[in-house]
Amino acid sequence: MAVKVRVITLIENTLGERACLAEHGLSFYIQTQKHRILADTGASDAFLKNAEGLGVCLKQVDTVVISHGHYDHAGGLLSFVEENPHAEIRIRRLAGEAFYHKTDDKEKYIGIAPQIMKLSQVKAVDGDLKIDGELSLFGNITQRRLWPSGNRELKVKKADSFLQDEFEHEQYLVIDEMPCGKKKPVLFSGCAHNGILNILDRFREIYGGDPQAVFSGFHMRRKDDYSREDIETIEEIGRELSRMKTRFYTGHCTGEVPFRILKKYMGEQLVYLHSGDQVSL
């Protein structure tokens, strides 16, 4: 029996067919047999307004998973807890560090609100975690194969120094079926800063095969032109993903140009999700 999962994109960068807000951010509402889950909360309270318009009752959410410590994935969390003060919040302990987007001429704080880590609902995560028979979290990605080039501008500030962010604060949600048997898990990642191929390699180590579906940005989006190296990297990733039987749902930090390139290799295997889009598995 396949996993019974319903996914609603509460916020994403682009508008879909439904009358929803869009912003640079990502949030999914996930309904399973046992849980009502909020995976990330976008950059503001816009996802709350979309949820109301889409008929999603966020007061029923029992678990919140924050994929990593960036504002566009946790910016709406404080607004959410005002509406739902009971849901457990699973976030990596390192997600509270000071994260920046830094170039030669720009320095922008992109971390989360400091008070988030002090919320009573927060259950800080240090390593891999099995929440119950249906939900689990993992991290610990050490490979750097085809690591997103945009990561080079993402730093963590410690004392007065800016260091390369190694994304130890990133985690991934896995939804598995109950009861245990032939498992067809579903994988959720926010931006896949650690590289989607590296994340999938780690997934296979833990679960022994490929997921049924993946919901994730691929962190390929750039504001300037794509280099030949960027294009070749995207093409290589597309070729490798196309050899899997997994279906990929993406958006947010993937970018329009990378999506078109990936689509050439992956065809119907790759789907772009906009604000308000819904998927049933």
Secondary structure, 3 states (H helix, E strand, C coil): CCCCCEEEEEECCCECCCCCCCCCCCEEEEECCCCEEEECCCCCCHHHHHHHHCCCCHHHCCEEECCCCCHHHHCCHHHHHHHCCCCEEEEEHHHHCEEEEECCCCEEECCCCHHHHHCCCEEEECCCEECCCCEEEECCCCCCCCCCHHHHHEEEEECCEEEECCCCCCCEEEECCCCCCCCCCEEECCCCCCCHHHHHHHHHHHHCCCCCEEECCCCCCCCCCCCHHHHHHHHHHHHHHHCCCCEEEECCCCCHHHHHHHHHHHHHHEEECCECCEEEC
